[in-house]
């Protein structure tokens, strides 16, 4: 399953069998401010957060927007995946 953007609820979602992982955001012009990541407890430690993060950054890149990372989980993830530096703004 792929990460999708739910613009009505200002979040990116990854549907799972038994839950939904998500990254909440707010808009700031052409920037997406990533504020919070949630992964259902039953999926902790299974790489779901990384799959979600990769999908979020790929969608942001494809849309031509920039990301402002305020979520601690995503800050750590993007620090280990420098190939997304081109879309990080602040």
Buried (B, 14 or more C-beta within 10 A) or exposed (E): EEBEBEEEEBBBBBEBEEBBBBBBBEEEEEBBBBBBBBBEEEBEEEEBBBBBBBBBBBBBBEEEBBBBBBBEBBEEBBEEEEEBEEBBBE
